[in-house]
Amino acid sequence: MTIGCQMARVGGLLLMTALVATAGLAVADVAPGNAPYDGKFVFVRLRYEMSRNLGGGFFGGDLPWAHDYPRAEQNLSKILGELTHIDTFQGPTGGNILTLDDPELHKFPFAYMSEPGFWEMSEAEALGLRNYLLKGGFLVFDDFRGPHWSNFETQLRRVLPDAQLIQLDITHPIFHSFFDIETLDMPPMYGTMPTFFGIFENNDPKQRLMMIANYDNDIGEYWEYSDTGWLPIDLSNEAYKFGVNYIVYSMTH
């Protein structure tokens, strides 16, 4: 069954009824201020430093870790709250921005990193992220492709030196934690079919999935532009299914 046929069941209602269009497009500026923990689900975006000017090219000095901010988390949070009834923070920033070694990170079960191909960190940050993952945190890597894998894996080895990256298939519970996703075959965004990789506790696929990497993919891009008409609605809806499933899995495992 094609993605279009699958999403006919969910239909355009997923966007049309759950999303309120947000004004403006993505901006490089990052709004200050984080929401204090009060029991609500808060989307956490991880901020990292770069020792080199790696944010040029098409993005013209943009911050890679802030790509799709804040509209991606704003839109996903609206969908999450409407469809799951999870009490969700829906403030103007869409969520919180934290460093990898911020103690506040441990208050939130879900974290998201954009463009890990540009990711760099200190030893303190590596330790902070390691502790977060080992103590139950869940991390999504998104928006990276091709040669970006090398830096992604290098930095990840500093966090979890003995971890094994394992390619996931459709049978894994994360793809069925809320929506019953039927295929991982998403149209190529960067010329190569997307693949999904994960790291498990004790490198055991029967144990908790600690992180997922959307390789050769940019699911956050679909979230960001879902209410603009620039991207096919069936693909935006499919991207929301992945996002909601990731969050539900993070809160239940």
C-alpha positions in Angstrom: 0.0 0.0 0.0 1.4 3.4 -0.9 1.9 6.2 1.6 -0.8 8.1 -0.2 -3.3 5.3 0.4 -2.3 4.9 4.0 -2.7 8.5 4.7 -6.1 8.6 3.1 -7.2 7.0 6.3 -5.8 9.8 8.4 -6.6 12.3 5.6 -6.1 15.9 5.4 -7.9 16.3 8.7 -4.7 15.6 10.5 -3.4 19.0 9.3 -6.6 20.9 8.6 -8.2 20.3 12.0 -5.2 20.0 14.3 -2.9 22.8 12.9 -3.5 26.5 13.2 -1.3 28.1 10.6 1.7 29.9 12.0 2.8 33.2 10.5 6.2 33.7 8.9 8.9 31.2 7.9 12.0 29.8 9.5 14.4 32.3 11.0 18.0 32.1 12.2 17.3 34.0 15.4 16.6 31.9 18.4 14.1 33.3 20.8 15.4 33.4 24.4 13.7 31.7 27.4 12.8 28.2 28.3 9.7 26.8 29.9 10.2 25.5 33.5 9.2 21.9 34.1 5.6 21.7 35.2 4.6 18.2 34.1 3.7 19.0 30.5 5.5 17.4 27.6 8.1 19.9 26.3 9.9 19.5 23.0 13.7 19.9 23.7 16.1 20.9 21.0 19.8 20.4 21.7 22.2 23.2 21.0 25.8 22.6 20.2 28.8 24.8 19.4 30.9 24.7 16.3 34.6 25.5 16.4 34.6 26.1 12.6 32.4 28.1 10.3 30.5 25.1 9.1 27.1 26.8 8.7 27.7 28.5 5.4 26.7 27.4 1.9 23.0 27.3 1.1 22.1 28.2 4.7 24.4 31.3 4.7 25.6 31.3 8.2 22.5 29.8 9.7 22.8 27.7 12.9 22.6 24.0 11.9 21.2 23.0 15.3 18.4 25.5 14.8 17.3 24.4 11.4 13.5 24.4 11.1 13.2 26.2 14.5 10.7 27.1 15.9 8.0 26.1 13.4 8.9 22.4 13.4 8.4 22.0 17.1 5.4 24.4 17.2 3.5 22.4 14.6 4.5 19.0 16.0 3.4 20.1 19.5 0.0 21.2 18.2 -0.5 17.8 16.4 0.7 15.9 19.5 -1.7 17.7 21.8 -4.7 17.4 19.5 -4.3 13.7 18.6 -3.0 12.1 21.8 -4.4 14.4 24.5 -0.9 14.5 26.0 -0.6 17.8 28.0 1.8 19.6 25.7 3.7 22.9 26.0 2.6 25.1 23.1 4.3 28.4 23.8 5.8 30.7 21.2 9.2 29.1 21.1 7.7 25.6 20.6 9.8 24.1 23.3 13.1 24.4 25.1 16.7 24.8 23.9 19.3 23.1 26.1 23.0 22.2 25.9 24.0 18.6 26.2 25.3 19.0 29.7 22.5 21.1 31.1 21.1 19.4 34.3 17.6 20.6 33.2 17.8 18.1 30.3 17.1 15.2 32.8 13.6 16.6 33.4 12.5 15.9 29.9 12.2 12.4 28.3 12.6 13.6 24.7 15.4 15.5 22.9 16.0 16.4 19.3 19.2 17.3 17.4 19.2 18.8 13.9 22.2 18.5 11.6 24.5 16.2 13.6 26.9 16.4 10.7 28.0 19.7 12.2 27.8 18.6 15.8 30.8 19.2 18.1 31.0 19.1 21.9 33.2 19.3 24.9 34.0 16.4 27.2 31.5 17.7 29.7 28.8 17.8 27.1 29.7 14.2 26.0 29.4 13.1 29.6 26.2 15.0 30.1 24.5 13.4 27.1 25.8 9.9 28.0 24.2 10.3 31.5 21.0 11.5 29.9 20.7 8.5 27.6 21.7 5.9 30.2 19.2 7.3 32.7 16.3 7.0 30.3 16.4 9.9 28.0 15.6 9.5 24.3 17.2 11.3 21.4 16.3 11.9 17.8 18.9 12.8 15.2 17.5 14.4 12.1 18.4 16.4 9.0 21.7 14.8 7.9 22.9 13.0 4.8 25.7 11.5 2.9 29.1 12.6 4.2 27.5 14.0 7.4 27.5 10.4 8.7 31.2 10.5 9.5 31.0 13.3 12.0 27.8 12.0 13.4 29.3 8.6 14.2 32.6 10.2 15.5 30.8 12.4 18.0 28.4 9.6 19.0 31.4 7.3 19.8 32.5 9.9 22.3 29.2 9.7 24.0 28.7 5.9 23.9 32.0 4.3 22.9 30.8 0.7 22.8 27.4 1.3 21.3 26.4 -0.3 18.0 24.3 1.5 15.5 21.7 -0.9 14.2 19.5 -0.3 11.2 15.8 -0.5 12.2 13.0 -2.1 10.3 9.3 -1.7 10.4 8.8 -4.3 13.0 10.3 -2.2 15.8 7.7 -1.0 18.4 8.7 2.6 17.9 6.9 2.6 14.6 3.7 1.3 16.2 3.7 3.2 19.6 0.7 5.3 18.5 0.3 5.3 14.8 0.7 1.9 13.1 3.2 2.9 10.5 3.2 0.4 7.6 6.3 1.4 5.6 9.7 3.1 6.2 10.0 3.8 2.4 9.9 7.6 2.3 10.6 9.5 -0.9 14.3 10.6 -1.1 14.8 14.1 0.2 18.5 14.1 -0.7 18.7 11.7 -3.6 19.1 8.6 -1.4 16.4 6.5 0.2 16.1 7.4 3.9 17.2 4.8 6.5 16.6 4.6 10.3 19.3 3.6 12.8 19.1 3.1 16.5 21.2 2.3 19.6 19.8 0.0 22.2 20.6 -0.4 25.9 23.4 -3.0 26.2 23.4 -3.3 22.4 20.4 -5.6 22.8 17.6 -5.0 20.3 15.1 -6.5 22.8 15.9 -3.7 25.3 15.0 0.0 25.3 15.8 2.0 22.2 17.9 5.0 23.4 18.1 7.0 20.2 17.0 7.0 16.6 18.7 8.6 13.6 16.7 9.7 10.5 19.6 9.3 8.1 19.3 10.8 4.6 16.1 12.4 5.8 14.7 15.7 7.2 11.5 14.9 9.0 11.6 18.3 10.8 11.4 20.0 7.4 8.0 18.4 6.8 6.8 19.5 10.2 8.1 23.1 9.6 6.4 23.6 6.2 3.3 21.4 6.7 0.9 24.4 6.8 2.4 26.2 3.8 1.3 24.0 0.9 4.9 23.7 -0.3 5.1 20.0 0.5 2.7 17.2 -0.3 0.2 16.8 2.5 0.5 13.0 2.6 4.2 13.2 3.2 3.7 15.9 5.9 1.2 13.7 7.6 3.5 10.7 7.4 6.3 12.8 9.0 3.9 13.7 11.8 3.2 10.0 12.4 6.9 9.4 12.9 7.2 12.4 15.3 4.2 11.5 17.4 5.4 7.9 17.6 8.9 9.0 18.7 7.5 11.1 21.5 5.0 8.5 22.7 7.8 5.9 22.7 10.1 8.2 24.7 7.4 8.7 27.3 6.5 5.0 27.7 10.0 3.3 27.6 
